[in-house]
Amino acid sequence: MLTALKSSVRASLAPNQWAALTSFAYNVGLSACLSSTLVRLVNEGQLDKAADQFLLWDRSKGQIIQGLLNRRKAERTLFLGNANV
């Protein structure tokens, strides 16, 4: 999975950003991750906008799942470089 992710993400990312993106890909699935707006924005260099995309992946069957929301907030925080996750 990591090889496919690294070959699809063309932006230069810090280790914390790779960790957040890898966590996201593992949880939502590689295909969903690679086709996401989040990855598109990363590749365009719009990292702040990309970070906000994590928060949109908090639902299952149309319902907000608190555990997913918590995970996405943690991934976003990690992506932005805040260590207190």
PDB file as gemmi writes it, atoms N, CA and C in Angstrom:
CRYST1    1.000    1.000    1.000  90.00  90.00  90.00 P 1                      
ATOM      1  N   MET A   1       0.827  -1.192   0.000  1.00  0.00           N  
ATOM      2  CA  MET A   1       0.000   0.000   0.000  1.00  0.00           C  
ATOM      3  C   MET A   1       0.871   1.255   0.000  1.00  0.00           C  
ATOM      4  N   LEU A   2       1.892   1.263   0.806  1.00  0.00           N  
ATOM      5  CA  LEU A   2       2.737   2.454   0.919  1.00  0.00           C  
ATOM      6  C   LEU A   2       3.418   2.785  -0.409  1.00  0.00           C  
ATOM      7  N   THR A   3       3.833   1.770  -1.142  1.00  0.00           N  
ATOM      8  CA  THR A   3       4.476   1.996  -2.434  1.00  0.00           C  
ATOM      9  C   THR A   3       3.511   2.669  -3.400  1.00  0.00           C  
ATOM     10  N   ALA A   4       2.281   2.181  -3.463  1.00  0.00           N  
ATOM     11  CA  ALA A   4       1.276   2.776  -4.351  1.00  0.00           C  
ATOM     12  C   ALA A   4       0.950   4.204  -3.924  1.00  0.00           C  
ATOM     13  N   LEU A   5       0.881   4.430  -2.635  1.00  0.00           N  
ATOM     14  CA  LEU A   5       0.588   5.761  -2.134  1.00  0.00           C  
ATOM     15  C   LEU A   5       1.723   6.727  -2.492  1.00  0.00           C  
ATOM     16  N   LYS A   6       2.949   6.293  -2.259  1.00  0.00           N  
ATOM     17  CA  LYS A   6       4.095   7.153  -2.565  1.00  0.00           C  
ATOM     18  C   LYS A   6       4.233   7.433  -4.055  1.00  0.00           C  
ATOM     19  N   SER A   7       3.851   6.478  -4.891  1.00  0.00           N  
ATOM     20  CA  SER A   7       3.964   6.716  -6.331  1.00  0.00           C  
ATOM     21  C   SER A   7       2.848   7.632  -6.845  1.00  0.00           C  
ATOM     22  N   SER A   8       1.757   7.741  -6.104  1.00  0.00           N  
ATOM     23  CA  SER A   8       0.637   8.578  -6.537  1.00  0.00           C  
ATOM     24  C   SER A   8       0.690   9.989  -5.972  1.00  0.00           C  
ATOM     25  N   VAL A   9       1.378  10.149  -4.857  1.00  0.00           N  
ATOM     26  CA  VAL A   9       1.497  11.476  -4.242  1.00  0.00           C  
ATOM     27  C   VAL A   9       2.797  12.092  -4.728  1.00  0.00           C  
ATOM     28  N   ARG A  10       2.668  13.153  -5.489  1.00  0.00           N  
ATOM     29  CA  ARG A  10       3.836  13.794  -6.106  1.00  0.00           C  
ATOM     30  C   ARG A  10       4.406  14.920  -5.249  1.00  0.00           C  
ATOM     31  N   ALA A  11       3.659  15.365  -4.267  1.00  0.00           N  
ATOM     32  CA  ALA A  11       4.114  16.466  -3.417  1.00  0.00           C  
ATOM     33  C   ALA A  11       5.171  15.974  -2.435  1.00  0.00           C  
ATOM     34  N   SER A  12       6.020  16.880  -2.041  1.00  0.00           N  
ATOM     35  CA  SER A  12       7.015  16.596  -1.014  1.00  0.00           C  
ATOM     36  C   SER A  12       6.351  16.812   0.345  1.00  0.00           C  
ATOM     37  N   LEU A  13       6.247  15.738   1.125  1.00  0.00           N  
ATOM     38  CA  LEU A  13       5.560  15.815   2.407  1.00  0.00           C  
ATOM     39  C   LEU A  13       6.520  15.540   3.558  1.00  0.00           C  
ATOM     40  N   ALA A  14       6.232  16.143   4.684  1.00  0.00           N  
ATOM     41  CA  ALA A  14       6.972  15.887   5.914  1.00  0.00           C  
ATOM     42  C   ALA A  14       6.537  14.527   6.471  1.00  0.00           C  
ATOM     43  N   PRO A  15       7.345  13.924   7.320  1.00  0.00           N  
ATOM     44  CA  PRO A  15       6.992  12.612   7.888  1.00  0.00           C  
ATOM     45  C   PRO A  15       5.621  12.582   8.567  1.00  0.00           C  
ATOM     46  N   ASN A  16       5.258  13.637   9.280  1.00  0.00           N  
ATOM     47  CA  ASN A  16       3.947  13.669   9.935  1.00  0.00           C  
ATOM     48  C   ASN A  16       2.807  13.673   8.910  1.00  0.00           C  
ATOM     49  N   GLN A  17       3.037  14.330   7.767  1.00  0.00           N  
ATOM     50  CA  GLN A  17       2.006  14.359   6.730  1.00  0.00           C  
ATOM     51  C   GLN A  17       1.860  12.986   6.079  1.00  0.00           C  
ATOM     52  N   TRP A  18       2.985  12.317   5.859  1.00  0.00           N  
ATOM     53  CA  TRP A  18       2.926  10.950   5.325  1.00  0.00           C  
ATOM     54  C   TRP A  18       2.212  10.030   6.301  1.00  0.00           C  
ATOM     55  N   ALA A  19       2.481  10.191   7.589  1.00  0.00           N  
ATOM     56  CA  ALA A  19       1.835   9.343   8.601  1.00  0.00           C  
ATOM     57  C   ALA A  19       0.324   9.536   8.587  1.00  0.00           C  
ATOM     58  N   ALA A  20      -0.122  10.777   8.516  1.00  0.00           N  
ATOM     59  CA  ALA A  20      -1.553  11.057   8.483  1.00  0.00           C  
ATOM     60  C   ALA A  20      -2.191  10.500   7.217  1.00  0.00           C  
ATOM     61  N   LEU A  21      -1.533  10.686   6.094  1.00  0.00           N  
ATOM     62  CA  LEU A  21      -2.064  10.201   4.818  1.00  0.00           C  
ATOM     63  C   LEU A  21      -2.092   8.675   4.768  1.00  0.00           C  
ATOM     64  N   THR A  22      -1.080   8.043   5.322  1.00  0.00           N  
ATOM     65  CA  THR A  22      -1.039   6.578   5.371  1.00  0.00           C  
ATOM     66  C   THR A  22      -2.148   6.034   6.258  1.00  0.00           C  
ATOM     67  N   SER A  23      -2.368   6.656   7.389  1.00  0.00           N  
ATOM     68  CA  SER A  23      -3.455   6.251   8.282  1.00  0.00           C  
ATOM     69  C   SER A  23      -4.803   6.358   7.570  1.00  0.00           C  
ATOM     70  N   PHE A  24      -4.981   7.463   6.876  1.00  0.00           N  
ATOM     71  CA  PHE A  24      -6.214   7.692   6.121  1.00  0.00           C  
ATOM     72  C   PHE A  24      -6.403   6.619   5.055  1.00  0.00           C  
ATOM     73  N   ALA A  25      -5.357   6.346   4.282  1.00  0.00           N  
ATOM     74  CA  ALA A  25      -5.435   5.352   3.208  1.00  0.00           C  
ATOM     75  C   ALA A  25      -5.739   3.969   3.758  1.00  0.00           C  
ATOM     76  N   TYR A  26      -5.122   3.629   4.857  1.00  0.00           N  
ATOM     77  CA  TYR A  26      -5.351   2.327   5.477  1.00  0.00           C  
ATOM     78  C   TYR A  26      -6.805   2.192   5.910  1.00  0.00           C  
ATOM     79  N   ASN A  27      -7.378   3.273   6.446  1.00  0.00           N  
ATOM     80  CA  ASN A  27      -8.731   3.217   6.978  1.00  0.00           C  
ATOM     81  C   ASN A  27      -9.814   3.282   5.904  1.00  0.00           C  
ATOM     82  N   VAL A  28      -9.659   4.121   4.904  1.00  0.00           N  
ATOM     83  CA  VAL A  28     -10.712   4.261   3.885  1.00  0.00           C  
ATOM     84  C   VAL A  28     -10.481   3.362   2.681  1.00  0.00           C  
ATOM     85  N   GLY A  29      -9.282   2.831   2.569  1.00  0.00           N  
ATOM     86  CA  GLY A  29      -8.935   2.000   1.420  1.00  0.00           C  
ATOM     87  C   GLY A  29      -8.101   2.786   0.434  1.00  0.00           C  
ATOM     88  N   LEU A  30      -7.152   2.095  -0.170  1.00  0.00           N  
ATOM     89  CA  LEU A  30      -6.219   2.752  -1.076  1.00  0.00           C  
ATOM     90  C   LEU A  30      -6.917   3.395  -2.262  1.00  0.00           C  
ATOM     91  N   SER A  31      -7.841   2.691  -2.866  1.00  0.00           N  
ATOM     92  CA  SER A  31      -8.530   3.214  -4.049  1.00  0.00           C  
ATOM     93  C   SER A  31      -9.284   4.502  -3.729  1.00  0.00           C  
ATOM     94  N   ALA A  32     -10.027   4.495  -2.624  1.00  0.00           N  
ATOM     95  CA  ALA A  32     -10.773   5.693  -2.226  1.00  0.00           C  
ATOM     96  C   ALA A  32      -9.818   6.842  -1.917  1.00  0.00           C  
ATOM     97  N   CYS A  33      -8.731   6.539  -1.254  1.00  0.00           N  
ATOM     98  CA  CYS A  33      -7.746   7.562  -0.920  1.00  0.00           C  
ATOM     99  C   CYS A  33      -7.158   8.183  -2.179  1.00  0.00           C  
ATOM    100  N   LEU A  34      -6.696   7.339  -3.098  1.00  0.00           N  
ATOM    101  CA  LEU A  34      -6.014   7.844  -4.286  1.00  0.00           C  
ATOM    102  C   LEU A  34      -6.935   8.645  -5.201  1.00  0.00           C  
ATOM    103  N   SER A  35      -8.221   8.363  -5.164  1.00  0.00           N  
ATOM    104  CA  SER A  35      -9.162   9.100  -6.013  1.00  0.00           C  
ATOM    105  C   SER A  35      -9.812  10.273  -5.273  1.00  0.00           C  
ATOM    106  N   SER A  36      -9.358  10.542  -4.058  1.00  0.00           N  
ATOM    107  CA  SER A  36      -9.978  11.578  -3.230  1.00  0.00           C  
ATOM    108  C   SER A  36      -9.519  12.988  -3.595  1.00  0.00           C  
ATOM    109  N   THR A  37     -10.363  13.933  -3.243  1.00  0.00           N  
ATOM    110  CA  THR A  37     -10.007  15.342  -3.363  1.00  0.00           C  
ATOM    111  C   THR A  37      -8.824  15.658  -2.465  1.00  0.00           C  
ATOM    112  N   LEU A  38      -8.715  14.979  -1.341  1.00  0.00           N  
ATOM    113  CA  LEU A  38      -7.608  15.185  -0.423  1.00  0.00           C  
ATOM    114  C   LEU A  38      -6.280  14.987  -1.147  1.00  0.00           C  
ATOM    115  N   VAL A  39      -6.117  13.869  -1.836  1.00  0.00           N  
ATOM    116  CA  VAL A  39      -4.866  13.592  -2.546  1.00  0.00           C  
ATOM    117  C   VAL A  39      -4.672  14.568  -3.706  1.00  0.00           C  
ATOM    118  N   ARG A  40      -5.755  14.910  -4.390  1.00  0.00           N  
ATOM    119  CA  ARG A  40      -5.641  15.886  -5.486  1.00  0.00           C  
ATOM    120  C   ARG A  40      -5.099  17.207  -4.967  1.00  0.00           C  
ATOM    121  N   LEU A  41      -5.641  17.669  -3.839  1.00  0.00           N  
ATOM    122  CA  LEU A  41      -5.188  18.932  -3.263  1.00  0.00           C  
ATOM    123  C   LEU A  41      -3.744  18.846  -2.760  1.00  0.00           C  
ATOM    124  N   VAL A  42      -3.374  17.714  -2.196  1.00  0.00           N  
ATOM    125  CA  VAL A  42      -1.977  17.511  -1.791  1.00  0.00           C  
ATOM    126  C   VAL A  42      -1.073  17.668  -3.006  1.00  0.00           C  
ATOM    127  N   ASN A  43      -1.435  17.000  -4.096  1.00  0.00           N  
ATOM    128  CA  ASN A  43      -0.615  17.061  -5.311  1.00  0.00           C  
ATOM    129  C   ASN A  43      -0.579  18.455  -5.932  1.00  0.00           C  
ATOM    130  N   GLU A  44      -1.585  19.246  -5.672  1.00  0.00           N  
ATOM    131  CA  GLU A  44      -1.614  20.627  -6.161  1.00  0.00           C  
ATOM    132  C   GLU A  44      -0.882  21.577  -5.214  1.00  0.00           C  
ATOM    133  N   GLY A  45      -0.414  21.060  -4.086  1.00  0.00           N  
ATOM    134  CA  GLY A  45       0.303  21.884  -3.130  1.00  0.00           C  
ATOM    135  C   GLY A  45      -0.589  22.698  -2.207  1.00  0.00           C  
ATOM    136  N   GLN A  46      -1.875  22.410  -2.205  1.00  0.00           N  
ATOM    137  CA  GLN A  46      -2.833  23.131  -1.358  1.00  0.00           C  
ATOM    138  C   GLN A  46      -3.022  22.361  -0.052  1.00  0.00           C  
ATOM    139  N   LEU A  47      -1.982  22.356   0.766  1.00  0.00           N  
ATOM    140  CA  LEU A  47      -1.961  21.491   1.939  1.00  0.00           C  
ATOM    141  C   LEU A  47      -2.982  21.887   3.006  1.00  0.00           C  
ATOM    142  N   ASP A  48      -3.237  23.165   3.198  1.00  0.00           N  
ATOM    143  CA  ASP A  48      -4.246  23.577   4.181  1.00  0.00           C  
ATOM    144  C   ASP A  48      -5.636  23.107   3.765  1.00  0.00           C  
ATOM    145  N   LYS A  49      -5.949  23.254   2.491  1.00  0.00           N  
ATOM    146  CA  LYS A  49      -7.244  22.776   1.995  1.00  0.00           C  
ATOM    147  C   LYS A  49      -7.308  21.250   2.061  1.00  0.00           C  
ATOM    148  N   ALA A  50      -6.201  20.600   1.759  1.00  0.00           N  
ATOM    149  CA  ALA A  50      -6.151  19.133   1.840  1.00  0.00           C  
ATOM    150  C   ALA A  50      -6.420  18.676   3.268  1.00  0.00           C  
ATOM    151  N   ALA A  51      -5.843  19.353   4.236  1.00  0.00           N  
ATOM    152  CA  ALA A  51      -6.035  18.985   5.644  1.00  0.00           C  
ATOM    153  C   ALA A  51      -7.514  19.011   6.024  1.00  0.00           C  
ATOM    154  N   ASP A  52      -8.241  19.987   5.506  1.00  0.00           N  
ATOM    155  CA  ASP A  52      -9.667  20.081   5.820  1.00  0.00           C  
ATOM    156  C   ASP A  52     -10.467  18.928   5.230  1.00  0.00           C  
ATOM    157  N   GLN A  53      -9.942  18.308   4.186  1.00  0.00           N  
ATOM    158  CA  GLN A  53     -10.637  17.190   3.554  1.00  0.00           C  
ATOM    159  C   GLN A  53     -10.744  15.971   4.472  1.00  0.00           C  
ATOM    160  N   PHE A  54      -9.810  15.804   5.391  1.00  0.00           N  
ATOM    161  CA  PHE A  54      -9.899  14.674   6.320  1.00  0.00           C  
ATOM    162  C   PHE A  54     -11.256  14.649   7.017  1.00  0.00           C  
ATOM    163  N   LEU A  55     -11.726  15.824   7.396  1.00  0.00           N  
ATOM    164  CA  LEU A  55     -12.942  15.922   8.208  1.00  0.00           C  
ATOM    165  C   LEU A  55     -14.207  15.533   7.454  1.00  0.00           C  
ATOM    166  N   LEU A  56     -14.133  15.442   6.145  1.00  0.00           N  
ATOM    167  CA  LEU A  56     -15.311  15.070   5.351  1.00  0.00           C  
ATOM    168  C   LEU A  56     -15.547  13.559   5.314  1.00  0.00           C  
ATOM    169  N   TRP A  57     -14.609  12.800   5.814  1.00  0.00           N  
ATOM    170  CA  TRP A  57     -14.689  11.331   5.773  1.00  0.00           C  
ATOM    171  C   TRP A  57     -15.089  10.780   7.134  1.00  0.00           C  
ATOM    172  N   ASP A  58     -16.206  11.246   7.663  1.00  0.00           N  
ATOM    173  CA  ASP A  58     -16.636  10.888   9.013  1.00  0.00           C  
ATOM    174  C   ASP A  58     -17.964  10.134   9.039  1.00  0.00           C  
ATOM    175  N   ARG A  59     -18.383   9.597   7.892  1.00  0.00           N  
ATOM    176  CA  ARG A  59     -19.712   8.987   7.801  1.00  0.00           C  
ATOM    177  C   ARG A  59     -19.673   7.531   7.340  1.00  0.00           C  
ATOM    178  N   SER A  60     -20.684   6.832   7.764  1.00  0.00           N  
ATOM    179  CA  SER A  60     -20.959   5.486   7.268  1.00  0.00           C  
ATOM    180  C   SER A  60     -22.449   5.404   7.020  1.00  0.00           C  
ATOM    181  N   LYS A  61     -22.821   5.030   5.819  1.00  0.00           N  
ATOM    182  CA  LYS A  61     -24.231   4.946   5.430  1.00  0.00           C  
ATOM    183  C   LYS A  61     -24.967   6.260   5.706  1.00  0.00           C  
ATOM    184  N   GLY A  62     -24.273   7.377   5.466  1.00  0.00           N  
ATOM    185  CA  GLY A  62     -24.873   8.693   5.604  1.00  0.00           C  
ATOM    186  C   GLY A  62     -24.922   9.246   7.013  1.00  0.00           C  
ATOM    187  N   GLN A  63     -24.495   8.475   7.979  1.00  0.00           N  
ATOM    188  CA  GLN A  63     -24.541   8.908   9.370  1.00  0.00           C  
ATOM    189  C   GLN A  63     -23.139   9.236   9.879  1.00  0.00           C  
ATOM    190  N   ILE A  64     -23.022  10.340  10.596  1.00  0.00           N  
ATOM    191  CA  ILE A  64     -21.739  10.678  11.216  1.00  0.00           C  
ATOM    192  C   ILE A  64     -21.453   9.648  12.307  1.00  0.00           C  
ATOM    193  N   ILE A  65     -20.244   9.099  12.248  1.00  0.00           N  
ATOM    194  CA  ILE A  65     -19.793   8.130  13.245  1.00  0.00           C  
ATOM    195  C   ILE A  65     -18.740   8.834  14.110  1.00  0.00           C  
ATOM    196  N   GLN A  66     -19.004   8.921  15.396  1.00  0.00           N  
ATOM    197  CA  GLN A  66     -18.121   9.673  16.283  1.00  0.00           C  
ATOM    198  C   GLN A  66     -16.690   9.147  16.234  1.00  0.00           C  
ATOM    199  N   GLY A  67     -16.525   7.835  16.172  1.00  0.00           N  
ATOM    200  CA  GLY A  67     -15.180   7.262  16.106  1.00  0.00           C  
ATOM    201  C   GLY A  67     -14.436   7.689  14.850  1.00  0.00           C  
ATOM    202  N   LEU A  68     -15.145   7.738  13.717  1.00  0.00           N  
ATOM    203  CA  LEU A  68     -14.524   8.202  12.475  1.00  0.00           C  
ATOM    204  C   LEU A  68     -14.187   9.680  12.565  1.00  0.00           C  
ATOM    205  N   LEU A  69     -15.075  10.461  13.135  1.00  0.00           N  
ATOM    206  CA  LEU A  69     -14.815  11.888  13.291  1.00  0.00           C  
ATOM    207  C   LEU A  69     -13.582  12.113  14.170  1.00  0.00           C  
ATOM    208  N   ASN A  70     -13.488  11.360  15.260  1.00  0.00           N  
ATOM    209  CA  ASN A  70     -12.326  11.479  16.139  1.00  0.00           C  
ATOM    210  C   ASN A  70     -11.040  11.129  15.396  1.00  0.00           C  
ATOM    211  N   ARG A  71     -11.098  10.049  14.608  1.00  0.00           N  
ATOM    212  CA  ARG A  71      -9.919   9.625  13.845  1.00  0.00           C  
ATOM    213  C   ARG A  71      -9.521  10.688  12.830  1.00  0.00           C  
ATOM    214  N   ARG A  72     -10.497  11.230  12.111  1.00  0.00           N  
ATOM    215  CA  ARG A  72     -10.206  12.235  11.090  1.00  0.00           C  
ATOM    216  C   ARG A  72      -9.633  13.511  11.709  1.00  0.00           C  
ATOM    217  N   LYS A  73     -10.151  13.909  12.860  1.00  0.00           N  
ATOM    218  CA  LYS A  73      -9.601  15.078  13.543  1.00  0.00           C  
ATOM    219  C   LYS A  73      -8.144  14.826  13.923  1.00  0.00           C  
ATOM    220  N   ALA A  74      -7.859  13.627  14.408  1.00  0.00           N  
ATOM    221  CA  ALA A  74      -6.483  13.282  14.788  1.00  0.00           C  
ATOM    222  C   ALA A  74      -5.573  13.272  13.568  1.00  0.00           C  
ATOM    223  N   GLU A  75      -6.055  12.712  12.441  1.00  0.00           N  
ATOM    224  CA  GLU A  75      -5.256  12.688  11.211  1.00  0.00           C  
ATOM    225  C   GLU A  75      -5.001  14.108  10.709  1.00  0.00           C  
ATOM    226  N   ARG A  76      -5.994  14.955  10.769  1.00  0.00           N  
ATOM    227  CA  ARG A  76      -5.841  16.337  10.334  1.00  0.00           C  
ATOM    228  C   ARG A  76      -4.828  17.062  11.213  1.00  0.00           C  
ATOM    229  N   THR A  77      -4.941  16.876  12.504  1.00  0.00           N  
ATOM    230  CA  THR A  77      -4.012  17.499  13.446  1.00  0.00           C  
ATOM    231  C   THR A  77      -2.587  17.039  13.163  1.00  0.00           C  
ATOM    232  N   LEU A  78      -2.412  15.746  12.958  1.00  0.00           N  
ATOM    233  CA  LEU A  78      -1.089  15.193  12.641  1.00  0.00           C  
ATOM    234  C   LEU A  78      -0.576  15.763  11.315  1.00  0.00           C  
ATOM    235  N   PHE A  79      -1.444  15.810  10.311  1.00  0.00           N  
ATOM    236  CA  PHE A  79      -1.062  16.336   8.998  1.00  0.00           C  
ATOM    237  C   PHE A  79      -0.578  17.770   9.095  1.00  0.00           C  
ATOM    238  N   LEU A  80      -1.222  18.557   9.939  1.00  0.00           N  
ATOM    239  CA  LEU A  80      -0.859  19.969  10.097  1.00  0.00           C  
ATOM    240  C   LEU A  80       0.368  20.170  10.974  1.00  0.00           C  
ATOM    241  N   GLY A  81       0.866  19.092  11.564  1.00  0.00           N  
ATOM    242  CA  GLY A  81       2.091  19.173  12.338  1.00  0.00           C  
ATOM    243  C   GLY A  81       1.912  19.428  13.808  1.00  0.00           C  
ATOM    244  N   ASN A  82       0.703  19.283  14.292  1.00  0.00           N  
ATOM    245  CA  ASN A  82       0.441  19.461  15.717  1.00  0.00           C  
ATOM    246  C   ASN A  82       0.613  18.122  16.416  1.00  0.00           C  
ATOM    247  N   ALA A  83       1.506  18.070  17.380  1.00  0.00           N  
ATOM    248  CA  ALA A  83       1.884  16.810  18.010  1.00  0.00           C  
ATOM    249  C   ALA A  83       0.870  16.280  19.015  1.00  0.00           C  
ATOM    250  N   ASN A  84      -0.033  17.100  19.467  1.00  0.00           N  
ATOM    251  CA  ASN A  84      -0.967  16.673  20.512  1.00  0.00           C  
ATOM    252  C   ASN A  84      -2.212  16.017  19.915  1.00  0.00           C  
ATOM    253  N   VAL A  85      -2.043  14.781  19.443  1.00  0.00           N  
ATOM    254  CA  VAL A  85      -3.176  14.055  18.865  1.00  0.00           C  
ATOM    255  C   VAL A  85      -3.618  12.938  19.764  1.00  0.00           C  
TER     256      VAL A  85                                                      
END                                                                             
